[in-house]
Amino acid sequence: MFELTGGDQDGNLTQGRITRAVDYARQLRQVSWCVTAVVVSDDKDFLAAFVEVSLKGRLLVWSTRLLAVTRLPLPQLDHIHTTFSMTNSMLLVLDNLPRSLRSTVYLQLPYSPQGARMLKIAFWTPQRGLVLTSHLSLFPEKFSKFQSGASLVVVAEEYQPHAALKQGDGQGQPLSFTGPMINLLDLLAISLNFTYTFVRPPDGSWGTQQADGTWTGMVGIVKREEADIGLGPFGMSAMRAGVVDYTRPILVDYLRILGGCGRLEVDPWGFLLPLAPLVWGATMAVLLLLLVIVLMLSKYYAFDTSNLKGSSRDIYFKYLRVLLQQDTLVTAVNIWWDRVALMMWMLLMLVLSRSYCGNLMSLLAVRYIPQPYQALRLLVHSPAIMIWEASTVYVQYITSVPSGTFHDIAATRKVGRLIYQHGYEFPKSMDTVVRRGSHVIIVEDLTIKVLMAQDFSLTGCTKINNF
């Protein structure tokens, strides 16, 4: 319970006390799933100041129920019409007659015209208790259906595949969009009974908070109440939730890296690639060991090589000839240990050579194209220039974190390796700097798939890949 009294003639003290009380109440709202605020006052200026501070201080979100208790007559409460129509609020008016304990509960419907009478939904007397006078319950879901209709302003920006700008046929055509989000908006308009018109943000961005506390883009337009709805999907963050309200999540997406495919590489040492270095090393070690054993056995079992074709060196070099897939010398002398050693070596080389040929054929059939950017951390240490979408929740995040990979990415802006672009600029960047491999685009997976599909439709092939 907060009791606010006093104040100077200008009301400055009262304004400050209201602000502090609202700050404490907002802290309670942030840790509670359901909060009901009851404000008791017969001062219309106080009520006007309270609702203004509560809206700016984000106390009056839809999850917060507000009940204002007053003895003021309804004609003196017109100044709180807008706030009570757009929030989950009710008005309890006490009867001003002497000895009268009767009280009446009123509700202001959303998007009702200024000066419209409040809807009486209940009254209370000691004899009868609480009696509902309408089909509506206390704190009803007012936004389930607009009784008299509404004309809303929707701020939107091109964001494929969710929303694409639809060009008019001539001058003076109203702004319009197409896409899945427009279909969802049309369903909401039919269900809730409202019509809408589109506006675009002047800077073409989603919205981030500036150093002076102001907001840009679509978030700023909704915060300043220049539009009723911001058409997303918007990235959710605690900073944005402090100034606007979200619907329930409708999409889960992931950041991807969009970059040009690497060039085909020709390695002069490619003939060594079919076998691992360990296999090559083990093969050479076995060959040397075999030659040492043959040398020792030839010294122990001395034999005459004068009748053999070729020199005595062939006894040792024939193992190397088997390794190189060359012919070997067959002698008439029955040297049992020589034949056993040669047989085992030939079997080993048969398995090794078949594996080598099969792997080499695979390498020749599938050309190697490097894909160097498999993680954001690799981009920090690479020469590639990163392109992020301007004024998004990701930009707000990477510029605010104190450490980690995203902090290091934000630091690359000082050396010119981080630039911001709007979504409609991505196709041009893809066809130029991204295709050359000097830049990469970091954006959501669904958007990347659309960009790659458009690139394939225009060129018939694609040299762009996502990681």
Secondary structure, DSSP 8 states (H G I E B T S, - for coil): --------TT-HHHHHHHHHHHHHHHHHHHT-S-EEEEEE-S-HHHHHHHHHHHHHTT---TTEEEEEEE---GGGGGGGHHHHHHSSEEEEEE--STT---EEEEE--TT--TT---EEEEEEETTTEEEE-SSS-SS--GGG--TT--EEEEE---BTTTBEEE--SSTT---EEESHHHHHHHHHHHHHT-EEEEE--TT-S---B-TTS-B-HHHHHHHTTS-SEE-S-----HHHHTTS----------EEEEEE-------TTGGGTTS-HHHHHHHHHHHHHHHHHHHHHHHHS----TTSSS-TTHHHHHHHHHHTT------SS--HHHHHHHHHHHHHHHHHHHHHHHHHHHHHHS-------SSHHHHHTSS-EEEEETTSHHHHHHTT-SSSHHHHHHHGGGGT-EEEE-GGGHHHHIIIIIHHTSEEEEEEHHHHHHHHHHHHHHHSS--EEE-
